[in-house]
Amino acid sequence: MADTEVMAALAALEAHRVEIGHHRIADLFAADPGRAQRLSLYLGDLLFDYSRHRITDATLAHLIALARAAHVEEQRGALFAAECVNNTEHRPALHMALRNFSGKPVLVDGRDVMPDIFAMRDKLYGFARQVRDGTFRGATGKIFTDIVNIGIGGSDLGPAMAARALSPFVKKGLKLHFVSNVDGADLADTLEGLDLASTLFIISSKTFTTQETMTNAQSARARITSVLGEAAVGNHFAAVSTKLDLVGKFGIREERVFGFWDWVGGRYSLWSSIGLALAIAISPEHFDDFLRGGHEVDDHFCTAPLHENIPVLMALLGIWYRNVWDFGSHAVIPYDQRLARFPAYLQQLDMESNGKSVARNGASMAMATAPVIWGEPGTNGQHAFFQLLHQGTDVIPVDFLVAAEPIAADSHHHQMLFSNCLAQAEALMRGRSRTEVQALLSKQGLKQTAIAELAPHKVFPGNRPSSVFLYHRLDPRMLGRLIALYEHKVFVQSAVWGINAFDQWGVELGKELCSGLMPFVDDDQTDTSRLDPGTAGLIEYRRKLIAG
Ligand code: F6P
């Protein structure tokens, strides 16, 4: 059962929706010339423009009342005070400590964790510098030109997304590769053409037990030993994990092993040693800027009043659409090719955190939780799924992300990119009425019958909400800010829904069943009659296909 105060606040929002539901966003703009300015917030040069939403001042007041009913500020306090917010795994969630530049201690069970964080970061930065300047080389003395990060989920998506986002900052001559899938094609295709003598593998796994990562790591190890000999493992592998004993067994030298702590969730771990590949690629100095961007957002999240708090508003707008308007998905469209993996990164962050039907106290959820998060960069999406965004039967709120200026890219291209982004936000909001369509077609000289036939297809309902994140340039600091904004958005939503955002039991059943099935897939003589009939049928058919 959800808290009665929260349910009452949601009921008030529901009644409010009935009251204002007929208002169109475009009309709200027309009635209020100051709307765009009023519904905009700044964090440094980052503008969060939330004016193109189905909201009035009264809506915002209701949403803030909901946040208060859910005790969001108190829950935020508990998060930052290292309370045991991850109640099913009995630990705090303290990724913010990894980017803490406040000079203040962070106490876990009465002990300041900051000295450990600084020490590990020093070790990581030292190693990153040695790889970058060629002090640390491969077994045959070659400088490393290629780094292959082997990990999955948070141990892959973060560094992979960020390395792409910050590609202009990557050291010249250094190439980063990411292998995640247990599909052998992933490793094979990545290693194709690589000179192993100048390749460094980083095994990234919080638990160092994840099937995909361990399988890929063993295969990579076998490749290195077959080409360069067993002794080369020490030179060609580094590891990032919380389980240092397991890493030791793999044969990686202690000085190339980088730890972190169980209070860092996998999907929040890019700020930790999991960022090793990124720190090597963009330099410790730029990695520090990235951390500072995250810290700025922590500061903002903790100090800005709720109605001026960007992640709080992002979260409340999401709840408005999910719980009151019943919209089931949310698109994130970066007008930035280098943010191509950002939507995938956010999928894990949001859907693994809040994709739950049970509240933190074990009760069934009385309301909908995380929407489906998805997206692709613009302008590519415009030529694919934007049709549905504009004219489909579902309304899908959109986050547009765009820089004022590109880094290391043509500015003429960027002017087109930027204009497209703004055009889409406006088109979604404004739409095009039947009367407008008819007038246009008539101007083009079409006959009345043709107009009548074509007009319905050319109508855009409009009134489709979006936020715009506009910033100067996508540099390490800005990327840090963007990620931390979404992290806190997810946290605020979990606080309102009463969810533990930091566990992920929903990934376990499939893993367990997979282990049970392996013997049947491995050995075609194993009797499948006691398996689930559907699964048995598929295994039998596979056997038939292979037998030919
Ligand atoms: O299966 C889900 C998950 O546990 C994620 O939460 C995590 O990011 C990923 O697997 C990888 O885990 P690890 O870093 O322990 O290999």
Boltz pocket constraint, residues with backbone or C-beta under 6 A from the ligand:
constraints:
  - pocket:
      binder: B
      contacts: [[A, 152], [A, 153], [A, 154], [A, 155], [A, 204], [A, 205], [A, 206], [A, 207], [A, 208], [A, 209], [A, 210], [A, 213], [A, 266], [A, 267], [A, 352], [A, 504], [A, 507]]
      max_distance: 6.0
